[in-house]
Amino acid sequence: VQLVESGGGLVQPGGSLRLSCAASGFTFSNYAMSWYRQAPGKEREVVASIINAGGSTNYADSVKGRFTISRDNAKNTVYLQMNSLNPEETAVYYCNALSLGLSRNNYWGQGTQVTVSS
């Protein structure tokens, strides 16, 4: 099982980034996919979740209207479009896969660093 995040980097305040998470080793369509982030000295927090392509999405209140989560089941990939970024959102962003079945398997990627700074 692998979850490989990409797309992080340095962006100026107010800028945008698109994160990608490529999954392998499990049946992607049977998993809810989420993005979490962890800033230095803070707990990991959920940013956005998507149950299935075209299905239910949920967002943290702090990112509603600015971030969009989407998935492409044909490519086994989940995305996070982040707009109007602010410095407080500097963090390591992690991809998570949670089984929708009885197994409740829970997988994590290694994370990608997002730094918002001028």
N, C-alpha and C positions, 0 to 999 in steps of 0.2 A: 504494500500500500504506500502510495506517495501522494503528497500534496505539495506542489511546487509553486510558490508565489513569485511574482515578478511585477515590475512597474514602479517600484518605490524609487525614491530619490529626493533630491533637494528641489523645493519649489518656493517661490515667493508668496508672501501673504496675499490672499485673494486669487491665487492660482489654482490650477486643476491638475489632477493626476488620475490615471486609470490603472487600477491594480488588476492583475489576472492571477488565477489559481488553476493550474492544470492538475487534474486528478487521474490516478491510475491504480489498478489493483483491486478495484471494487466496482460494484454496479452503481454508477454515478446517479442514475435516475431514481434510485431507491433511497437517496439520502437528502436530508435537508442540509443546505449549505449556508454557512455564516461567515462573516468577517468580524474579528475581534481586534482590539488594539490594547497595547500596554505602554503607557508612558513611564519614564523613569520615576521610581519611587511610588508608583500607583498600581492598583490592582488591574488585572485584565478585565476589560469590559466589552460587551457585545455592541457592535456598531449596526449591523444589518443582517437579516436572515431572509432566505427564500426557500419555499418548500419545494416547488417544482417550476419548470419553465412556464411562464405565464400564470403562475399561481400566486399564492399568498406571500406577501413580503411584510417585514416588520423592520422598523428603524428606531434607533435611540432618538429620544426627543432632540438631542443636541445636533443631529445631522439631518433631520427631516427637512425636505425641500432643497437640500444641497447634495446629498449623496444618493446614488441609485445603484441597487444591486440587481444583477441579471445573471442568467445562466444559459449555456448552450449545451444541451444534453448530447448533441451529436459530436461535440468536440470535448466533452467531459471537462468543461471549463466554467468557472464562475468569475464574474467581474465585479469590480466596485469602482464606479465613476464618482470621483470626489471633486466637487466644485467649491469655490469660495473658501478655500482652506485658511485656517488661522494658526498662529504659532502654538496655541494650546493643543493642537491636534498632532503635534510632533510625537511620534510613537513608533513602536514596531507593530505592524499590522499582520495578523495571523488569519489563515484560512482554516475553517473547521468543517468537518463532515460528520453528521449525526444520522445514524440509521433510522429510517422510519418504521422498520420492522421490529420484531421481538428481540433481536440481538442487542439493540441499543449500542452497537459499535460506535466509537467516537474517535475520530482521527484529527490530527493537527499537522499543519505545515510548519516549516522552520521559521517563517516570518520574513517580512521585508520592511526595511527602515524607511519611514517617511519623515522628512525634516522640512518644516515650514519656517523659513527664515529669510530675512532680507540681507 
